[in-house]
Each structure stands twice: as C-alpha cells, then as structure tokens.
Amino acid sequence: MTEIISQTLYRKYRPKDFNDIFGQEEVVSSLESSIKNKKIAHAYLFSGGRGSGKTSVARIFAEKIGTKKEDIYEIDAASNRKIDEVRSIRDTIEVLPSFSQYKVYIIDEVHMLTKEASNALLKTLEEPPKHVIFILATTEKEKILDTIKSRCQIFDFKNANLEDSKKLVKKIAKKEEVDIDDKSIEFVAKLGNGSFRDTVSFLQKVISIFNKKIVFEEIDGIFQKNNQKLEDEFLKALNENKKEDSFKIYSEVLKSNIDFNYFLEAILEKVRISLLIRNSVDFEKIYQEKISQEDVDFLKGLKNINSLHLKQILEFYNLVKKTNQPEIAFEIFILELF
C-alpha cells in the first residue's frame, strides 16, 4: 500500500512548468533560450542520475514548443529495447503530427537499447523529418554510441543537492498541510540521496506513518534503529560469509520498505570505519568520540571484511543510485559479494 501511495504523491507534484524544476537552472535556461530564439534541435540527450528530472523536463519542453499530448510519444527503452521497437518508430515518423507542429519522441533509459536497436536509432537520427524531435534520456551516457551523441544536443543534469531537496520537501509538506520540523526535513532530504523522485517517495512513506505531524525523534526511532539492526546483521553475515543469512536480511529490508540507497550508504560507511579503526589507533580514538564503544567493538570485530569488499560495495552503491530497478541491482550485489 505504501508503495502505491508514494508513487501517487510523486505524480501529484511532478513538475508541470520550468519554474517547478529544482536544481537544473543551467539546463532550463538553455532550453528556454532555444525556445525564445526558435532554435529547436531535432535531437537532445538528457543525461543524469535517476530522479534528477530528465523526463519531467522533456515533457515540459515538448509542451513549451507547442506539442499536444497526442503528439508526444514516450518509450521506455529498458522494456522496449529491441530493434523492432526502433523500427516501428522509424516506420511512423514520416506521418505528420495530428495536432501540433512537432511530434516528440521521448526515449527513456536509451542506453538499454541493444546494439542493433542503437544502430537503427542512429540511422533514424541521421535524417529525421522536420516535424520530429527526439529527446533521449539516460543515467549512463558513457554506454551510448558516440555517433548517436554527436547528433544530439547534450544536457547534463545534476543530482539533487541537499538544499534543493530540503526546499522540495518543505514545499510539498506545506501544500499537504503537514507540520514537519527542520531536522525531519533534512533527514528526508538526505534519504533522497541526490534523487528528487526518491526524496518525494520517502516523504510519502514518512507521511503515511506519522500523518500530519512529523517530529524528528519519532522518525529517528522508527527508521534508524530498525535500519541499524539490519545493517549490523548484514555486516555480520558478510564477515562470516553466510550468503543465505544475507538473503534473509534482504527479505527484511524489503518488508520494512527500507530505501536501498540509504541502506547501502550506511553499509559502505560502516565498512569504511571498520577498516580505518582496525588499521589505525588514531582513527580508533577519533571514532570513539563519534560513536558508541559498543559500535566500535562491533566494527573492530569484522576482521574478515577487507578493502576489496569496500570497493565492491562502493561500485554497487553507485549502480543502485543510477538504476530504475534497485531490487535487481541489490540482488546482484549479494550474489557477487559473497
């Protein structure tokens, strides 16, 4: 139920105008200038982390150049990645738009297209009809053919910074008539971890639990303590190389609706601290002042966790941040880590 509600809140406050876009001032300014000066390109590439606003900006841009909804086509390349899907686009682009000057094709996660589909898209981009505009969106620009990139105007979207995320939380909370203190605003913003979409989704989870009054001590009590228990159990399973135990913990993470970014970030930080205090007396003294002695003793005891584990966790943390399918990424993470 919570997941359905969180999706609804994100849709409810999805940006409908460039003024609603947080943190992408350079991108918005450039696009507005191109509209004003009537210098519209036929292919754009929007690159940036998940939840940074790429498809929202693409929709707004399409509407700002006068394209009606009936002439905007959205394709998810993650689930429509084969050459037949691209061929179907190629076969229909010559048809004039029904109600607008332009037909706009928004292709999300374009890096997921197969090699054959990418080559077919390239041919389509080489000589598109004057009435067609392509907006390609990706979280992994480096995976896209250079020849495709060379035919696009490229815009790099920034991950949400903490201040912009806090402004977004505060704005939505006010509209939803939710009383939320500053510490809670920052807590929710941090859990968004650079994604506006994840920030809004986590805010919805908090609202669904605490309703119209949100106090930091209560959030901390529910989320932090439960998370910490599962984090430590996961680290213990890793230290003892018990894959089956790790999947049991993963199951609990799912049941508790814990954010994967947040969970992995905490694991990453604890492994880092463990390596530091196990290899340096100075760092042990530093962390004795920052965390409890019980936590210091626990992290010192993780003697089988090494720098290779830290590297693997960092790689998968970055992967989970980018992907639209964090559960699958987390499952791969467990399978390869143990």
N, C-alpha and C positions, 0 to 999 in steps of 0.2 A: 504493500500500500504506500509506504513512504516513497519508494522509487517513482511511482506514478505521480504523486503529488509534487515531487521535486522537479520532474520534467514539466509539469503544468506551470509552476512558478517561473521557470526559465523562459517558457514560451510567452507567458503573460508579460514579462518585462524585456522581451527581446527587443533590441534597438530598432526603431522604425524610422529614424532620421539620423543624419550625420551628427546632429547635436547630442544624440543619445550615446554616441560611441566614446568609450573611455580609453585613454592611453595611446591612441593612434593618430595623434594630431598631424604628423607629417604625411601620413597616407591620406587622411581625409582632405587636408589642404591641397595636395597634389591632384586628387580626383575632382575636387570642387573646381579647381583652376582649369582642368581639362574640359569640364562641362561648360564653364563660363566662356571659354575661348573656342568652344566647339571643335576641340582637337581630341576626338574619340578614337582610340586604337581599336583594332579588331581582335586583339588577344592580350589578356592580362594574366599574370601569375601572382597569386597572393600566397606568400609563404610565412609560416609562423606556428607557434605552439598550439595545441588543442585548446579550444575555448578562448582564443585571443580575438575573435570577432571577424574572421575571414569571410565566412558565408553570410553573416549579417551585413557586412559592408558590401558584399557582392550584390545582395538583394536590393539594398538601398541605392547603390549606384545604378542598377538596372532601372529602378523606378524613377530616379532623378533624370535619366536621359529619355524618359517618356515611354518606357516599355510597360505595357499592361501585363497583369499576372498571367493571362492566357498565352503570352508570347515569351514567358520565362520558363526555361526547362532546367530542372535540377537533376543531376545524375550523381549517384554515389559510386565512385569507381572501386570502392572496397568490395561491393557486392555485384557490380556490373563491370568486371574488369577484362572481359574477353573481347576479341576482335569483332565479334558480331554486333556488340553494343555500339562500338565506334562506327562500324559500317552503317548501322541504322541511322546514326546522326548524319553521316556523310550523304546518305540517300535522301534525307529530308531537308537539308539546309537550303537547297535551291528554292524550296517553296517559300513564297513571301509571307511575312508575318500577318496575322489576322487583323490585329487592331493597332499596331504600333509601327514606328519607323524601323525598329530593330527587333530581331529575335536574339535573345541572350541565353547562351548555354552555360550553366554553372556546373563545373565538374569537380566534385569534392574528392579529396584524397587521390589526386590524379597520379601520384607516384605508385599506386597499387595496380595500375594497368599492366597487363602482360606486355612483353616485348613486341609482339605482333600488333597488339592494340595501340601501343605507343607509336609505332611506325605508321599505322593507319591514321592516327590523330595528327601526326606530323604532316602527312600529305594534305589533310583537311585544312591545317593552319597555313599551308604554303600559299594558297589562293582562295581565301574564303569569299563568299559573296558579300557585297557591300552592306547588305542588311543583316549580317550575322556578326555577333560579338561573342567571343569565348572568354570566360573567367575561370581559370584553373586555380584550385586551392590545394595546398599541400602542407603537411607537417615535416616533410623530408625532401627539401628542394634538391639535395645532392643526388637523389635517386632518379631525377628526371633527365631525360636526354638533353644534352647541350643544344642540339638542333631545335628542340621544342622551346627551350628557354630563350634562344636567340630570336625567336619570333614573337616573344611576349614582352610587354612592359612589366617589369618585376617590382613588386612592392613587398617589403619585409615588415611583418607585423611583430611588435614587441610583446613579450609576455607581460601579463598584468603586474605592475609593481604594487607594493603594499598600500601606498597612499591611494592609488586609484581604486584598488579593491575595497578599501575601507569606505571610500566615497560611495561606491556602488551598494555596499551593504547598508549604509546609513540611509541612502535614498530609497531603497526598497522597503526597509523597515519602517520608514516614515509613511510611505504610501500604504503599507499594510497595517498601519497603526499599532506597531509593535514597539513596546518600551524595551530598549536594549542599551546596556551600559557600554562605555568606551572599551573596556577590557574585552568584552564579548565581541564587539565589532572587530577588534584586532585579531582575536582568536579565530573567528570565522574567516577573515580575510587571509590569514596565514595558511589556513587549511585549504584555501583555494589554490595555493601553490602556483601562482602565475597564470591561472586559468579563470577568466571571468565566469565561464559556464559552471565550473566546479564550485566557485565561490557561491553562486546563486543556489546551486543544488544543495550545498552544505547548509546554507542559511535556511533553506526549506526544511531540512532534517531537524535543525535546531527548533524552528518554529513549531514543527509537528509534535515535538516533545514538550516544549515549555509554553506553547501558545503565545499569549500577548505580552508576557513579561519575561525577559531573559536576563539572568544575573550570572556573572562570570563564575562565581563559586559553584553554582549548580551545574553549569556546563562542564567545568573542570572536573567535578566529582563524577559525572557520568562518563564522559568521553576519555579523559586522561587515565583514570585508574583502570578501567577495563582494557584500554589500549595497552597500558604498560604491562599488565599481566600477560597478555597475548604476545607482546613483543619479547618479553623475557623468556617465555616458553618457546618461542620460535628460535631464539638465540641458543637456548639450551639444546634444542633438537639439532641445530646446526653443529654445535660444539661436539655433540655425541654422534653425529652423522646418522640421525634417525629420520629417514625420509617419510616414513609412514606417519610419524608424530607431526611432521611439518604440514602434511595434508590435513590432519585433524585440526590443527591450528588455523589453517587456511579456511576450512569449513566454518570455524567460529568467527573468523574475520568477515566472511560473507553474511553469516546470520546476524552479526552485530552491525552490519551496514557501515563498516569502518572504511574510510577513504584510503585507497591503495597508496596514493601519493604520500599521504601523511604517515601511514604505517611503514612504508619503505624508507621514508626520510628518517624516521625515528630509529629504525634498524641500522641504517647507514651511520647515523651519528653515534649510536652505542658501540658499534664495531670499531669506529674510529677512536673513540675514547678508550675502549678496551686495549687497542694496540698501543696507544700513547702511554697509558699508565703502566702497562706491562713492560714497556721498554725505556721508561724514563721516570726516575724518582721525582724530578722537578714537576712533571706533569701530574704525577700522583698527588703531590701536595696541592697543586692548583685545583684539581677536581675534588679533593676532599673538602674544599671550601664551597664548591658549587653544587655538589650532590651528596646524598646521604652516605654514611660509611657502609651501610648495607648494600647500596648500589655499587660503590667502589669495590667491595669484596666480591660481589657477583661478577662484575666485568673483568676483574683480575683473574677470576677463575675460568674464564673462557680461553683456556690455553691452546685449544686446537683450532681456533679461528685465526687465520693469518691474513697477510696483505693481499693475497690472491682473492680471498673471499671479499675483501673490501672493494677491490677493483670490479669484481663481478656484480656486486650489489649496486655499485655506482652506475655501471652500464645499464642494468635493468631498471634502476630508478629513472634514468633519463629516457628509457624506452617507454615505461609506463606513463610518464608525463606527456609523451607525444601521441600515444595510440588512442584510438576511439574504442578499443577492446581491451581494457586494462586487466580483466579477469584472465583472458588467454595469455597475456604477457606475464602475469604473475604465476600462472601455472608453468609456463616455460622456465621462468626464473627458478622455481622449486626443482624442476626436473634436471636443470643443468647445474644447479648449485650443489646438489647432494651427489 
